[in-house]
Amino acid sequence: MRKFLLAAGAAIIALNAAPALAAASEGCSTEAVQAMAPPGTTVAMAVREVFADRDEVYSDENWGCRVSGWVTNQNPGPNRVMFNLTLPDNFNGRYLYLGVGGAAGKIPNMPQRLLAQGYALAGSDGGSGAKSIADFSFMADPARLTDFMWRGVQSSA
């Protein structure tokens, strides 16, 4: 019992002596995020930036990491699903995936107000590769159609 108490005491001292954790986005680099990414994911860019509306005062609480890249899906495929992901330092525990209308064709804009409030946000082009929200030519391609119908959101989320 004495050995257990000594070990527990040493663990408590070690935990209390540990340095403070850096902000989540301090490790925000393309290389660092790529190292954490699931297989089939390419991180094209990861940058630390401030999230705030034009009229809002910028503060240390509104910093985070913006990540852009793509997921390559297979069977059928290959097909790329382009995505953006934003990870605020002041994460409030909530994640929101944003969609786009029509044939997709673009990655949704990340609402600055939600980022400043601590929401983690993500969105993708659904894998359609469409040139506009009215371009449904991707439907002839089985991989792009599968991504648009369901797989693109699932794999990029």
C-alpha positions in Angstrom: 0.0 0.0 0.0 2.9 2.3 0.8 4.4 1.9 -2.6 1.0 2.7 -4.2 0.7 5.9 -2.2 4.2 7.0 -3.0 3.6 6.3 -6.8 0.3 8.2 -6.7 1.9 11.1 -4.9 4.7 11.3 -7.4 2.2 11.2 -10.3 0.2 14.1 -8.7 3.4 16.1 -8.3 4.4 15.4 -11.9 1.0 16.5 -13.2 1.0 19.7 -11.2 4.5 20.5 -12.3 3.7 20.0 -16.0 4.0 23.2 -18.1 0.8 24.9 -19.3 -0.5 23.6 -22.6 0.0 25.9 -25.6 -3.0 27.2 -27.6 -4.3 24.6 -30.0 -3.3 26.6 -33.0 0.3 27.0 -31.8 1.0 23.7 -33.6 -0.8 24.8 -36.7 1.4 24.1 -39.6 0.9 22.1 -42.8 3.3 19.4 -41.7 1.9 19.1 -38.1 -1.7 18.8 -39.3 -0.7 16.4 -42.1 0.9 14.1 -39.6 -2.5 13.9 -37.7 -4.6 13.5 -40.9 -6.3 10.2 -41.7 -5.1 8.1 -44.6 -6.1 9.5 -48.0 -6.1 13.1 -46.7 -3.8 15.7 -48.2 -3.3 18.9 -46.2 -2.5 21.6 -48.7 -2.3 24.4 -46.1 -2.6 25.0 -42.4 -2.2 28.6 -41.1 -2.8 30.3 -37.8 -5.1 33.2 -38.0 -7.5 35.4 -36.2 -11.3 34.8 -36.5 -13.5 37.8 -36.0 -16.1 39.9 -37.8 -15.1 43.3 -39.2 -16.9 45.1 -36.4 -15.6 42.9 -33.6 -12.6 43.7 -31.5 -9.8 41.2 -32.1 -8.6 39.4 -29.0 -6.3 36.6 -28.0 -9.4 34.4 -27.7 -10.3 34.5 -31.4 -7.2 32.8 -32.8 -7.3 29.4 -34.4 -6.1 27.2 -37.2 -7.5 27.2 -40.8 -6.8 24.0 -42.8 -7.5 23.4 -46.5 -6.9 20.2 -48.4 -8.7 17.2 -49.9 -9.7 13.7 -49.2 -9.1 11.2 -52.0 -11.9 8.6 -52.2 -11.6 5.2 -53.9 -13.9 2.5 -55.1 -15.2 4.0 -57.2 -12.5 6.6 -57.8 -10.2 8.1 -57.3 -11.9 11.4 -56.7 -10.9 14.4 -54.6 -13.3 16.1 -52.1 -12.0 19.6 -51.4 -12.5 20.8 -47.8 -11.8 23.6 -45.4 -11.6 23.1 -41.6 -11.3 25.8 -38.9 -10.3 25.0 -35.4 -10.6 27.8 -32.9 -8.3 28.1 -29.8 -11.4 28.9 -27.7 -13.2 25.7 -28.9 -16.6 25.6 -27.2 -17.1 21.8 -27.7 -19.3 22.2 -30.8 -18.6 21.2 -34.4 -20.7 22.4 -37.3 -20.4 21.0 -40.9 -21.5 23.5 -43.5 -23.1 22.4 -46.8 -23.7 24.2 -50.1 -26.7 24.2 -52.4 -27.2 22.9 -55.9 -24.4 20.9 -57.4 -22.0 22.3 -54.8 -19.1 23.5 -56.9 -17.5 25.6 -54.1 -16.4 25.3 -50.6 -18.6 27.2 -48.1 -17.4 30.3 -46.5 -16.7 29.9 -42.8 -18.9 32.4 -40.8 -16.5 34.5 -38.8 -19.0 35.1 -36.0 -19.3 31.4 -35.3 -15.6 31.0 -35.3 -15.2 33.8 -32.9 -17.7 32.1 -30.6 -15.6 29.0 -30.6 -17.3 26.7 -33.0 -15.1 24.3 -35.0 -16.4 24.5 -38.6 -15.8 22.4 -41.7 -17.2 22.2 -45.2 -16.5 20.7 -48.6 -17.4 20.9 -52.2 -19.1 17.5 -51.8 -16.6 16.0 -54.3 -18.8 17.0 -57.3 -16.0 19.1 -59.0 -18.9 21.2 -60.4 -18.0 24.6 -61.9 -21.2 26.2 -60.5 -24.2 25.3 -58.4 -26.1 24.5 -61.7 -23.4 22.2 -63.2 -24.6 18.7 -62.8 -22.3 17.2 -65.4 -20.5 15.2 -62.7 -23.5 12.8 -62.5 -22.0 10.8 -65.4 -18.9 10.0 -63.3 -19.6 7.2 -60.7 -17.0 8.4 -58.3 -18.1 12.0 -58.3 -21.7 11.0 -58.1 -21.1 8.7 -55.1 -19.2 11.5 -53.4 -21.9 14.1 -54.1 -24.7 11.8 -52.9 -23.1 10.9 -49.5 -19.5 9.8 -49.4 -17.9 13.3 -49.9 -19.5 14.7 -46.7 -18.8 11.6 -44.7 -15.1 11.4 -45.7 -14.4 15.1 -45.3 -16.3 15.5 -42.0 
